[in-house]
Amino acid sequence: MIVPDISQDAVAVADHYDELDPIYRRVWGDHVHHGLWATDRETPSAAVEALVDTVGDRLGLMPGQECVDIGCGYGSTAGRLAVTHGVRVTGFTLSVEQAGYAAAHSVPGVDIQVQDWLANTLPDASADAAWSIESSEHMVDKPRFFAEAHRVLAPGGHFVICAWLAETGASPWKVRHLLEPICREGRLPSMGTRQEYEAMATAAGFTVTGYEDVSRRVARTWRICARRLIKAMLVDPETRSLALGARNRGAILSIPRLILAYRTGAMRYGIFTLSKAE
């Protein structure tokens, strides 16, 4: 497990997303996660929706199911899956700004709550399906992240996780200059490998039914973000001021590091499909 040299907690994660909210939405839109390309001809918005649809397909969602979006961002993923699959979704975010935006763009059947997943108040076995798109990285206690999902899911429920992962056996150079700084700058308390995730999932009671490494299909996200951010900083003084002067500006300046981490294989992007026994 890669752990940054400066510890991160839920307060730091919330502050990160609250402060950088204008930049995230201006640079990337209403979804706070990678795009998934199949042909490289898709627009970024289509690629982002493709990742959401992939999660829905992996879950096998059915109309009327109760679902949980762990780290829901602006609620856009929850809203899309609620509309396309006819499910009801409870989403959790640490960010007041994200929840406010979600409330202003509400979708029937979607309830967004400002609450730490590790201290959620959902009843046992109350959900049919759950997903986490790039939020597990922000969890201080990753074993508890899995344990809470297992507790909340009903028997036979499915859980899909899209996660930033560290390369197995990454060299000291990659850890020191890429992975550890990415954790620190992005407010990630830790970054695990595929094997560590699968071990934690199994320990929580899940069966790992699928895994796909889609690193090559998502890496383009950061090149697009870099171009858009540079353009925004050139034409918009507010964006330029926030990007260079924010408390969390390290996340913005870390984009070149993320591009290099994907190119060198130091960072991977995996989609896990888990199931809870009947």
Secondary structure, 3 states (H helix, E strand, C coil): CECCCCCCCHHHHHHHHHHHHHHHHHHCCCCCCCCCCCCCCCCHHHHHHHHHHHHHHHHCCCCCCEEEEECCCCCHHHHHHHHHHCCEEEEEECCHHHHHHHHHCCCCCEEEEECCHHHCCCCCCCEEEEEEECCHHHCCCHHHHHHHHHHHEEEEEEEEEEEEEECCCCCHHHHHHHHHHHHHHCCCCCECCHHHHHHHHHHHCCEEEEEEECHHHHCHHHHHHHHHHHHHHHHCHHHHHHHHHCCCHHHHHCHHHHHHHHHHCCEEEEEEEEECCC
